[in-house]
Amino acid sequence: MSKVLLDGNSLTREQLVAVARLGASVELDQAQLTHVQRAADFLAEKVSCGEPTYGVTTGFGSNADKLLGAHRLRDELPGGNNVKSEGSLLEELQHNLITTHAVCVGKPFSAEVVRAMLVIRINTLMRGHSGIRVETLQALTAMLNSGVVPVVPEKGSVGASGDLAPLSHLAIVLLGGGEAFYKGERLPGGEALQRAGLAPIRLSFKEGLALNNGTAQMLATGVLALDMLEHLLDTADLAASMTLDAFAGRSGALRPEVHALRPHPGQVETAAHVRELLVDSTLVDIPYHLVPRFKSWTAEAWATPEDQALTFDIGWDWVPANQRHGREAFYARFLPFRGGKKHQPQDAYCLRCMPQVHGAVRDAWAQACRVFDIELNAVTDNPLIFPNAEGAQFIEEQVISAGHFHGMPLALAMSYVKAAIPVLASISERRLNKLVDPATNDGLPGFLTGNEDGTDSGFMIVQYTAAALVNDLATRAHPASVYSVPTSANAEDHVSMGANEARHVLEMMEDLSHVLALELYTAAQALDFRQAMLNTARRLAARGDWRALAGKIANAPREDHPHYAQFADEVKQLMAALAHVGDFHAGASVRTAHAVLREHIGFMSRDRAMDGDVRRVCELVRDRVL
């Protein structure tokens, strides 16, 4: 997508991202520009007739009761003649609105956020209800397409009357003021325009208000956050699927007939997605008795040179006949050996309830998308101009003051998403923790390392980092939208704080991304161990030496024990069961992701510096390689 046509009615999130992140340019729909010019001409006509109009011939906010006069009273003040003002009072009103409102603080927004703000502002003005002139709109478009990126500090909007302060930082560059980035260099706004071959403009009736009155900052940051979350939801499903394979978990909780009984859309979609990721897995739903548990390697663990190259040992426990009472049905189906997989028909919540949790976050994302899709093609400035209103007798019927600049629809949608982010991160961290904890990881090595000599920490501290990130996300999840702080001498007595809400959500995406990356990093290590242990057991059984396999049973009875013959017969059954299964492997999509990880990060057989691994896996998720 190299060019996006803006008509005020059909902008999509995908198109916005293409301009903001991928550098696509924008083009104005020529037919729609006639509506833009009609509103500007209508406004000029009303001004020439002396009609009082908010924000055109009156002050703003609490100054709305001040009508502009025919000349400047301050010229009559002592020393007033020494202060020269260009243009009419009406032009000065619009110019001052921009220059006095550009007061944000903090680090500048990224170029992609600012470009998104510009696209949104241009698109809403294209609706033809704002009174801006075509040439002003074309100047704004030229600034975007030429690569001039106004410096917009992050903090200063209360989300009503729109994002006044940040949008003023956008508009002030058009006037030759403020600062802008051009080709990576931070410059005075006028110099950035000059280098791009552009000239500053002068504002006409209501154009300052049209440029800075709206929801563009919260909408831009929110859309970019939703784009990231859409990818991370799929990443979360992938990480959970790799973890489920590494656990040799159960798939019953993913079945479609299960979710048909509680058909929340996100839940149904998540379960279907995970089922798709696990297609062709021979680990999920594996019989309990086939799964050995990890044992630390010893020099005596293996007899053959091939096996002595392994860095681990494996083992089971035999369940004697006198311990099977009341469990006859179970042992009629499964052989009486306990290895790494607990004899229980359900996994922990972090695995079994993953469709419900991931799905609920998907539903929060979908609700926000619905709200933001409407806002992308909404008119959000004030007052609204209806030049074609039939039967109108008074200007108040054609220039209507309303509240479309109020960001509460976006703010509440972002509050919902904001609360969902640490939920998705938390369940991911719980899966990661379950993988490294020998009490819960179903026979995998503690902290996913052999640690024969007691010197290795393995993946222990990876979980610490994930835990710190989850805590940080949780403490930032409190909604900003519930705390209105009145402004403009109480003329604007209820505001949305939607700009803060959306900015918080965008910032939180990075930490969520890191948590999911850490789960993938850990799950890949666990999956390697699980597959290696199972396939080692399979190869051992395939040799046909039941005594070699019996040597891996920790509580094997002595040959003179009354139950030895039964034990020997059941070991032979275990050997046959293992020998006649194929290669143990993860689902096809999980294998693909695992292979990508292993292209960049090797299996960790012994402790090594992990900072480079962590940095790389976070980059793979950030860059959407995973």
C-alpha positions as CSV (number, residue, x, y, z in Angstrom):
1,M,0.0,0.0,0.0
2,S,2.0,3.0,-1.3
3,K,-0.8,5.6,-1.4
4,V,-4.0,6.0,0.7
5,L,-6.9,8.0,-0.7
6,L,-8.6,10.1,2.0
7,D,-12.2,11.1,1.6
8,G,-13.3,11.4,5.3
9,N,-15.5,8.3,5.1
10,S,-13.4,5.2,4.4
11,L,-10.2,5.3,6.4
12,T,-9.3,2.0,7.9
13,R,-6.9,1.0,10.7
14,E,-4.8,-0.9,8.1
15,Q,-4.5,2.2,6.0
16,L,-3.5,4.4,8.9
17,V,-0.8,1.9,9.9
18,A,0.5,1.9,6.3
19,V,1.0,5.6,6.4
20,A,2.2,5.8,10.0
21,R,4.6,2.9,10.1
22,L,5.3,1.9,6.5
23,G,5.7,5.3,4.9
24,A,2.7,5.3,2.5
25,S,1.6,8.8,1.2
26,V,-1.9,10.2,1.2
27,E,-4.0,11.7,-1.5
28,L,-7.1,13.9,-1.2
29,D,-10.3,12.8,-2.9
30,Q,-11.1,15.6,-5.3
31,A,-14.9,15.1,-5.3
32,Q,-14.9,15.4,-1.5
33,L,-12.9,18.6,-1.6
34,T,-15.9,20.4,-3.1
35,H,-17.7,19.7,0.3
36,V,-14.7,21.1,2.1
37,Q,-14.8,24.3,0.0
38,R,-18.5,24.7,0.4
39,A,-18.3,24.8,4.2
40,A,-15.4,27.3,4.0
41,D,-17.3,29.5,1.6
42,F,-20.4,29.3,3.8
43,L,-18.4,30.4,6.8
44,A,-16.9,33.3,5.0
45,E,-20.3,34.5,3.8
46,K,-21.7,34.4,7.4
47,V,-18.7,36.3,8.7
48,S,-19.2,39.0,6.0
49,C,-22.8,39.4,7.1
50,G,-21.7,40.0,10.7
51,E,-23.2,36.8,12.1
52,P,-21.7,36.0,15.6
53,T,-20.1,32.5,15.5
54,Y,-18.4,30.6,18.2
55,G,-14.7,30.3,17.6
56,V,-14.9,32.5,14.6
57,T,-16.1,35.9,15.9
58,T,-16.0,35.0,19.6
59,G,-13.3,33.8,21.9
60,F,-12.8,30.1,22.9
61,G,-13.9,28.2,26.0
62,S,-14.6,30.5,28.9
63,N,-14.0,33.4,26.5
64,A,-16.9,32.4,24.3
65,D,-18.9,35.4,25.6
66,K,-16.4,37.9,24.2
67,L,-17.3,39.1,20.7
68,L,-14.5,40.3,18.5
69,G,-14.7,44.0,17.6
70,A,-13.9,45.8,14.3
71,H,-10.5,47.0,15.5
72,R,-8.0,46.2,18.2
73,L,-8.7,48.0,21.5
74,R,-5.2,47.4,22.6
75,D,-4.0,49.8,19.9
76,E,-5.4,52.5,22.1
77,L,-3.5,51.5,25.2
78,P,-0.3,53.3,26.1
79,G,2.4,51.9,24.0
80,G,-0.1,49.9,22.0
81,N,1.0,51.4,18.7
82,N,4.4,49.9,19.2
83,V,3.0,46.4,19.0
84,K,2.2,45.5,15.4
85,S,-0.2,42.6,14.6
86,E,-0.5,41.2,11.1
87,G,-4.0,40.4,9.6
88,S,-7.4,40.9,11.0
89,L,-8.6,40.1,14.5
90,L,-10.3,37.0,13.1
91,E,-7.0,35.8,11.7
92,E,-5.2,36.7,14.9
93,L,-7.7,34.7,16.9
94,Q,-6.9,31.6,15.0
95,H,-3.2,32.2,15.0
96,N,-3.1,32.8,18.8
97,L,-5.2,29.7,19.4
98,I,-2.5,27.5,17.9
99,T,0.6,29.3,19.4
100,T,-0.8,29.5,22.9
101,H,-2.1,26.0,23.0
102,A,1.2,24.3,22.0
103,V,2.3,23.7,25.5
104,C,2.9,19.9,25.9
105,V,5.8,18.5,27.8
106,G,7.8,15.3,27.9
107,K,9.7,13.4,25.3
108,P,8.4,13.7,21.7
109,F,6.0,11.1,20.3
110,S,7.5,8.8,17.7
111,A,7.3,9.7,14.1
112,E,4.7,7.0,13.5
113,V,2.4,8.4,16.1
114,V,2.7,11.9,14.7
115,R,2.2,10.7,11.1
116,A,-0.9,8.9,12.3
117,M,-2.2,12.0,14.0
118,L,-1.7,14.0,10.7
119,V,-3.6,11.4,8.7
120,I,-6.5,11.4,11.2
121,R,-6.7,15.1,11.2
122,I,-6.7,15.4,7.4
123,N,-9.3,12.7,7.1
124,T,-11.8,14.2,9.6
125,L,-11.4,17.7,7.9
126,M,-12.2,16.1,4.6
127,R,-15.8,15.5,5.8
128,G,-16.6,19.2,5.0
129,H,-18.1,20.1,8.4
130,S,-15.1,22.1,9.8
131,G,-14.9,25.2,7.7
132,I,-11.2,24.8,6.7
133,R,-10.1,25.9,3.3
134,V,-9.0,23.5,0.6
135,E,-5.6,25.2,0.4
136,T,-5.0,24.8,4.1
137,L,-5.9,21.1,4.0
138,Q,-3.6,20.7,1.0
139,A,-0.8,22.3,3.0
140,L,-1.3,19.9,5.8
141,T,-1.2,17.0,3.4
142,A,2.0,18.3,1.7
143,M,3.7,18.5,5.1
144,L,2.8,14.8,5.8
145,N,3.8,13.6,2.4
146,S,7.1,15.5,2.4
147,G,8.3,13.8,5.6
148,V,8.1,16.8,7.9
149,V,7.2,15.4,11.3
150,P,6.2,18.0,13.9
151,V,7.7,17.6,17.4
152,V,4.7,16.7,19.6
153,P,5.6,16.2,23.3
154,E,3.7,13.3,24.8
155,K,1.9,14.9,27.7
156,G,-0.6,17.8,27.8
157,S,-4.0,16.6,26.6
158,V,-7.0,16.0,28.8
159,G,-9.0,14.4,26.0
160,A,-11.6,17.2,25.8
161,S,-11.9,19.7,24.2
162,G,-10.2,17.2,22.1
163,D,-6.4,16.9,22.1
164,L,-5.9,20.6,21.9
165,A,-2.3,20.9,23.1
166,P,-0.7,18.1,21.0
167,L,-2.7,19.1,17.9
168,S,-1.5,22.6,18.3
169,H,2.1,21.3,18.1
170,L,1.1,19.7,14.8
171,A,-0.5,22.9,13.5
172,I,2.1,25.4,14.7
173,V,4.7,24.0,12.2
174,L,2.3,24.8,9.4
175,L,2.6,28.4,10.6
176,G,6.3,28.3,10.5
177,G,6.7,27.9,14.3
178,G,7.4,25.1,16.7
179,E,9.9,22.3,15.9
180,A,9.9,19.4,13.5
181,F,12.0,16.5,12.5
182,Y,13.1,16.4,8.9
183,K,15.2,13.5,7.6
184,G,16.1,12.6,11.1
185,E,17.2,16.1,12.2
186,R,15.3,18.2,14.8
187,L,14.8,21.7,13.4
188,P,12.8,24.9,13.9
189,G,9.4,24.4,12.2
190,G,10.0,27.1,9.6
191,E,13.4,25.7,8.6
192,A,11.9,22.2,8.3
193,L,9.3,23.5,6.0
194,Q,11.9,25.3,3.9
195,R,14.1,22.3,3.5
196,A,11.1,20.3,2.3
197,G,10.3,23.0,-0.2
198,L,7.2,24.2,1.6
199,A,6.0,27.6,2.9
200,P,4.2,28.6,6.0
201,I,0.5,29.5,5.8
202,R,-1.8,32.0,7.4
203,L,-5.0,30.8,9.0
204,S,-8.5,32.0,8.1
205,F,-11.9,31.7,9.8
206,K,-12.1,28.8,12.3
207,E,-9.0,27.1,10.8
208,G,-7.1,27.1,14.0
209,L,-10.0,25.5,15.8
210,A,-10.4,23.0,13.0
211,L,-6.8,22.0,13.3
212,N,-6.5,21.5,17.0
213,N,-10.0,20.5,18.2
214,G,-10.4,16.7,17.9
215,T,-9.4,13.3,19.2
216,A,-6.4,12.7,16.9
217,Q,-3.8,11.9,19.5
218,M,-5.8,9.4,21.5
219,L,-7.1,7.9,18.3
220,A,-3.6,7.6,16.7
221,T,-1.9,6.1,19.7
222,G,-4.9,3.8,20.3
223,V,-5.0,2.5,16.7
224,L,-1.2,1.8,16.8
225,A,-1.6,0.0,20.1
226,L,-4.5,-2.1,18.7
227,D,-2.4,-3.0,15.7
228,M,0.3,-4.3,18.0
229,L,-2.1,-6.1,20.3
230,E,-3.6,-7.9,17.3
231,H,-0.2,-9.4,16.6
232,L,0.5,-10.1,20.2
233,L,-2.7,-12.0,20.7
234,D,-1.6,-14.4,18.0
235,T,1.9,-14.5,19.6
236,A,0.3,-15.4,22.9
237,D,-1.6,-18.3,21.3
238,L,1.6,-19.5,19.7
239,A,3.5,-19.3,23.0
240,A,0.7,-21.1,24.8
241,S,0.7,-23.8,22.1
242,M,4.4,-24.3,22.3
243,T,4.1,-24.6,26.1
244,L,1.2,-27.0,25.8
245,D,3.3,-29.2,23.5
246,A,6.2,-29.0,25.9
247,F,4.0,-30.2,28.7
248,A,2.5,-33.0,26.5
249,G,-0.8,-31.5,27.6
250,R,-4.4,-32.3,27.0
251,S,-6.5,-31.0,24.1
252,G,-10.0,-31.7,25.4
253,A,-10.3,-28.1,26.7
254,L,-9.8,-26.9,23.1
255,R,-12.5,-29.0,21.4
256,P,-15.1,-27.0,19.4
257,E,-18.1,-28.8,21.0
258,V,-16.8,-27.5,24.3
259,H,-16.7,-23.9,23.3
260,A,-20.1,-24.1,21.5
261,L,-21.6,-24.3,25.0
262,R,-20.1,-20.9,25.9
263,P,-19.6,-19.2,22.6
264,H,-17.9,-15.9,23.5
265,P,-16.4,-14.9,20.1
266,G,-12.8,-14.4,21.3
267,Q,-12.9,-17.7,23.3
268,V,-14.1,-19.6,20.2
269,E,-11.5,-18.0,18.0
270,T,-8.7,-18.6,20.4
271,A,-9.5,-22.3,20.8
272,A,-9.7,-22.7,17.0
273,H,-6.4,-20.9,16.5
274,V,-4.6,-23.1,19.1
275,R,-6.1,-26.3,17.6
276,E,-4.7,-25.1,14.3
277,L,-1.3,-24.4,15.7
278,L,-1.2,-27.9,17.3
279,V,-2.2,-29.8,14.1
280,D,0.1,-32.9,13.7
281,S,1.4,-32.8,17.3
282,T,2.3,-36.2,18.7
283,L,2.9,-34.8,22.1
284,V,-0.5,-33.5,23.0
285,D,-2.8,-36.3,24.5
286,I,0.1,-38.7,24.8
287,P,-0.6,-41.7,27.1
288,Y,0.7,-41.0,30.6
289,H,2.8,-44.1,30.8
290,L,4.9,-43.2,27.8
291,V,6.3,-40.0,29.3
292,P,9.5,-40.4,31.3
293,R,10.7,-38.0,33.8
294,F,14.1,-36.2,33.7
295,K,16.9,-37.6,35.8
296,S,20.4,-36.0,36.1
297,W,23.0,-37.5,33.9
298,T,25.6,-39.9,35.5
299,A,28.5,-41.7,33.9
300,E,26.7,-45.0,34.6
301,A,23.4,-43.9,33.2
302,W,23.8,-45.3,29.7
303,A,25.5,-48.4,28.3
304,T,26.1,-47.6,24.6
305,P,28.4,-44.9,23.2
306,E,25.4,-43.3,21.4
307,D,23.5,-42.9,24.6
308,Q,26.5,-41.8,26.6
309,A,26.5,-38.7,24.4
310,L,23.3,-37.6,26.1
311,T,23.3,-34.9,28.8
312,F,20.4,-36.4,30.7
313,D,18.9,-39.6,32.0
314,I,15.3,-40.7,32.1
315,G,13.2,-42.8,34.5
316,W,9.8,-44.1,35.6
317,D,8.3,-45.6,38.8
318,W,6.4,-48.9,38.6
319,V,3.0,-49.1,40.4
320,P,2.8,-52.5,42.2
321,A,-0.4,-54.4,42.0
322,N,-1.3,-53.7,45.7
323,Q,-1.3,-50.0,44.9
324,R,-3.8,-50.2,42.1
325,H,-7.0,-50.9,44.1
326,G,-9.8,-48.7,43.1
327,R,-7.9,-47.7,39.9
328,E,-8.4,-50.9,37.9
329,A,-10.2,-49.0,35.1
330,F,-7.4,-46.6,34.8
331,Y,-4.7,-49.3,34.7
332,A,-6.8,-51.2,32.2
333,R,-6.2,-48.3,29.8
334,F,-2.8,-47.1,30.9
335,L,0.3,-49.2,31.9
336,P,1.2,-49.0,35.6
337,F,4.2,-46.7,35.2
338,R,4.6,-43.1,36.5
339,G,7.0,-40.9,34.7
340,G,6.8,-37.2,34.1
341,K,3.1,-36.8,33.3
342,K,0.8,-36.7,36.3
343,H,-2.1,-39.1,36.1
344,Q,-4.8,-36.5,35.9
345,P,-7.3,-35.7,33.1
346,Q,-6.9,-31.9,33.2
347,D,-4.1,-29.4,33.0
348,A,-3.5,-26.4,35.2
349,Y,-5.6,-23.3,34.6
350,C,-2.9,-21.5,32.7
351,L,-3.1,-24.2,30.0
352,R,-6.7,-25.4,30.3
353,C,-8.3,-22.0,30.6
354,M,-6.2,-20.3,28.0
355,P,-9.1,-20.0,25.5
356,Q,-11.2,-18.3,28.1
357,V,-8.4,-15.9,29.2
358,H,-6.9,-15.1,25.8
359,G,-10.4,-15.0,24.3
360,A,-11.6,-12.4,26.8
361,V,-8.6,-10.2,25.9
362,R,-9.5,-10.8,22.2
363,D,-13.0,-9.6,23.0
364,A,-11.7,-6.4,24.7
365,W,-9.5,-5.8,21.6
366,A,-12.5,-6.3,19.3
367,Q,-14.7,-3.9,21.2
368,A,-12.0,-1.3,21.1
369,C,-11.6,-1.8,17.3
370,R,-15.3,-1.3,16.9
371,V,-15.1,2.1,18.7
372,F,-12.0,3.2,16.9
373,D,-13.2,2.2,13.5
374,I,-16.1,4.6,13.9
375,E,-13.9,7.3,15.2
376,L,-11.5,7.1,12.2
377,N,-14.2,8.6,10.0
378,A,-15.9,10.8,12.5
379,V,-16.0,14.6,12.7
380,T,-14.6,15.5,16.1
381,D,-14.0,19.3,16.1
382,N,-16.4,22.1,17.2
383,P,-18.5,23.9,16.2
384,L,-20.0,21.7,13.4
385,I,-20.9,23.4,10.1
386,F,-24.0,22.3,8.1
387,P,-24.0,24.6,5.1
388,N,-26.8,22.7,3.4
389,A,-29.2,22.6,6.3
390,E,-32.7,22.9,4.9
391,G,-35.1,25.5,6.4
392,A,-32.4,27.1,8.6
393,Q,-33.3,30.6,9.7
394,F,-30.5,31.3,12.1
395,I,-26.8,30.6,12.1
396,E,-27.2,28.5,15.3
397,E,-29.0,26.0,13.1
398,Q,-26.1,25.7,10.7
399,V,-23.1,26.3,13.0
400,I,-23.8,24.0,15.9
401,S,-21.8,23.7,19.1
402,A,-21.6,20.1,20.2
403,G,-19.3,17.7,22.0
404,H,-17.8,15.4,19.5
405,F,-14.3,16.4,20.7
406,H,-15.0,14.5,24.0
407,G,-12.8,11.4,24.0
408,M,-14.8,9.3,26.5
409,P,-15.8,6.6,23.9
410,L,-12.2,6.1,23.1
411,A,-11.1,6.4,26.8
412,L,-13.4,3.8,28.1
413,A,-12.5,1.4,25.2
414,M,-8.8,1.9,26.1
415,S,-9.6,1.4,29.8
416,Y,-11.0,-2.1,28.9
417,V,-7.9,-2.9,26.9
418,K,-5.6,-1.5,29.5
419,A,-7.1,-3.9,32.1
420,A,-6.8,-6.8,29.7
421,I,-3.1,-6.4,29.0
422,P,-1.7,-7.5,32.4
423,V,-4.2,-10.4,32.2
424,L,-2.6,-11.7,29.0
425,A,0.9,-11.1,30.4
426,S,0.0,-12.8,33.7
427,I,-1.2,-16.1,32.3
428,S,1.9,-16.2,30.1
429,E,4.2,-15.7,33.1
430,R,2.3,-18.5,34.9
431,R,2.9,-20.9,32.1
432,L,6.6,-19.8,32.1
433,N,6.8,-20.4,35.8
434,K,5.2,-23.8,35.5
435,L,7.8,-24.8,32.9
436,V,10.8,-24.0,35.2
437,D,9.4,-25.3,38.5
438,P,10.3,-29.0,39.0
439,A,7.3,-29.4,41.2
440,T,4.9,-28.4,38.4
441,N,6.7,-29.0,35.1
442,D,5.6,-32.7,34.7
443,G,9.1,-34.3,34.7
444,L,11.2,-31.7,33.0
445,P,14.5,-30.6,34.7
446,G,14.3,-27.9,37.3
447,F,14.9,-24.5,35.6
448,L,15.3,-26.5,32.4
449,T,18.9,-27.3,32.9
450,G,20.8,-30.6,33.8
451,N,22.8,-28.9,36.6
452,E,24.7,-32.1,37.4
453,D,27.3,-30.2,39.5
454,G,24.9,-27.7,41.2
455,T,26.4,-24.7,39.4
456,D,23.7,-23.9,36.8
457,S,20.7,-21.6,37.3
458,G,19.3,-22.3,33.8
459,F,16.1,-20.3,33.1
460,M,15.5,-19.4,36.8
461,I,15.9,-15.7,36.4
462,V,14.0,-15.5,33.1
463,Q,10.9,-16.0,35.2
464,Y,12.0,-13.2,37.6
465,T,12.1,-10.7,34.6
466,A,8.6,-11.9,33.5
467,A,7.3,-11.5,37.0
468,A,8.7,-7.9,37.2
469,L,7.1,-7.0,33.9
470,V,3.7,-8.4,34.9
471,N,3.8,-6.4,38.2
472,D,4.8,-3.3,36.3
473,L,1.9,-3.8,33.8
474,A,-0.6,-4.4,36.7
475,T,0.4,-1.2,38.5
476,R,-0.1,0.8,35.3
477,A,-3.5,-0.7,34.5
478,H,-5.6,1.6,36.6
479,P,-8.0,3.5,34.3
480,A,-7.2,7.2,33.7
481,S,-10.7,7.7,32.3
482,V,-12.3,7.7,35.8
483,Y,-10.4,10.8,36.9
484,S,-11.7,14.0,35.3
485,V,-10.0,17.2,36.1
486,P,-12.0,20.3,35.0
487,T,-10.3,22.9,32.7
488,S,-10.8,26.3,31.1
489,A,-12.1,27.9,34.3
490,N,-14.7,25.1,34.5
491,A,-16.2,25.8,31.1
492,E,-14.8,22.4,30.3
493,D,-15.9,20.7,33.5
494,H,-15.7,17.1,32.5
495,V,-12.9,15.6,30.4
496,S,-12.0,12.1,29.3
497,M,-8.3,11.8,29.9
498,G,-8.4,9.5,26.8
499,A,-5.1,10.8,25.6
500,N,-3.4,9.5,28.7
501,E,-5.3,6.2,28.5
502,A,-4.4,5.5,24.9
503,R,-0.7,6.6,25.5
504,H,-0.5,4.2,28.5
505,V,-1.8,1.3,26.4
506,L,0.6,1.9,23.6
507,E,3.5,2.1,26.1
508,M,2.3,-1.1,27.8
509,M,2.5,-3.1,24.5
510,E,6.3,-3.3,24.7
511,D,6.3,-5.0,28.1
512,L,3.5,-7.4,27.0
513,S,5.6,-8.2,24.0
514,H,8.6,-8.9,26.2
515,V,6.7,-11.3,28.5
516,L,5.4,-13.3,25.6
517,A,8.9,-13.4,24.1
518,L,10.3,-14.8,27.4
519,E,7.6,-17.5,27.4
520,L,8.6,-18.5,23.8
521,Y,12.2,-18.5,24.8
522,T,11.6,-20.8,27.8
523,A,9.0,-23.0,26.0
524,A,11.5,-23.7,23.2
525,Q,14.0,-25.0,25.7
526,A,11.3,-27.1,27.4
527,L,10.1,-28.5,24.1
528,D,13.7,-29.6,23.2
529,F,14.0,-31.5,26.5
530,R,10.5,-33.1,26.2
531,Q,11.1,-34.3,22.6
532,A,14.6,-35.5,23.4
533,M,13.5,-37.4,26.5
534,L,10.6,-39.1,24.7
535,N,12.5,-40.0,21.6
536,T,15.4,-41.4,23.7
537,A,12.9,-43.6,25.5
538,R,11.5,-44.7,22.1
539,R,15.0,-45.5,20.7
540,L,15.8,-47.5,23.9
541,A,12.6,-49.5,23.6
542,A,13.2,-50.1,19.8
543,R,16.4,-52.1,20.6
544,G,14.2,-54.9,22.1
545,D,16.2,-55.2,25.3
546,W,13.5,-55.1,28.0
547,R,16.1,-55.3,30.8
548,A,17.7,-52.1,29.6
549,L,14.4,-50.4,29.8
550,A,13.7,-52.0,33.2
551,G,17.0,-50.4,34.4
552,K,15.2,-47.0,34.0
553,I,12.5,-48.1,36.5
554,A,13.4,-46.6,39.8
555,N,11.6,-49.1,42.1
556,A,12.0,-52.2,40.1
557,P,11.5,-55.3,42.3
558,R,14.3,-57.9,42.7
559,E,14.2,-61.0,40.5
560,D,13.3,-63.1,43.6
561,H,10.3,-60.9,44.4
562,P,6.9,-62.5,44.0
563,H,5.8,-59.7,41.7
564,Y,8.9,-59.8,39.5
565,A,7.3,-61.8,36.7
566,Q,4.4,-59.4,36.5
567,F,6.8,-56.5,36.5
568,A,8.8,-58.0,33.7
569,D,5.7,-58.6,31.6
570,E,4.5,-55.0,32.1
571,V,8.0,-53.6,31.2
572,K,7.8,-55.6,28.0
573,Q,4.4,-54.0,27.3
574,L,5.9,-50.6,27.9
575,M,8.7,-51.4,25.6
576,A,6.3,-52.5,22.8
577,A,4.2,-49.4,23.3
578,L,7.2,-47.1,23.0
579,A,8.8,-49.1,20.1
580,H,5.7,-48.9,17.9
581,V,5.1,-45.1,18.1
582,G,6.6,-42.8,15.6
583,D,8.8,-39.8,16.2
584,F,7.6,-37.5,19.0
585,H,7.2,-33.9,17.8
586,A,5.2,-30.7,18.3
587,G,2.4,-29.4,16.1
588,A,3.4,-28.2,12.6
589,S,3.1,-24.5,13.3
590,V,4.8,-24.9,16.6
591,R,7.7,-26.7,14.9
592,T,8.0,-23.9,12.4
593,A,8.2,-21.2,15.2
594,H,10.6,-23.4,17.1
595,A,12.9,-23.7,14.1
596,V,12.9,-19.9,13.7
597,L,13.9,-19.5,17.3
598,R,16.7,-22.0,16.9
599,E,18.0,-20.2,13.9
600,H,18.8,-17.3,16.2
601,I,19.1,-18.8,19.6
602,G,20.7,-22.2,20.4
603,F,19.6,-24.7,22.9
604,M,21.2,-24.0,26.3
605,S,22.8,-27.2,27.5
606,R,24.9,-25.4,30.2
607,D,24.7,-22.0,31.7
608,R,25.8,-19.2,29.4
609,A,25.3,-15.4,29.2
610,M,21.6,-15.0,28.4
611,D,21.3,-11.3,27.8
612,G,21.9,-11.7,24.0
613,D,19.3,-14.5,23.9
614,V,16.7,-12.4,25.6
615,R,17.4,-9.3,23.5
616,R,17.1,-11.4,20.3
617,V,13.9,-13.2,21.2
618,C,12.3,-9.8,22.1
619,E,13.4,-8.5,18.7
620,L,11.9,-11.5,17.0
621,V,8.5,-10.8,18.6
622,R,8.8,-7.0,18.1
623,D,9.6,-7.4,14.4
624,R,6.8,-9.9,14.0
625,V,9.1,-12.7,12.9
626,L,7.3,-14.8,15.6
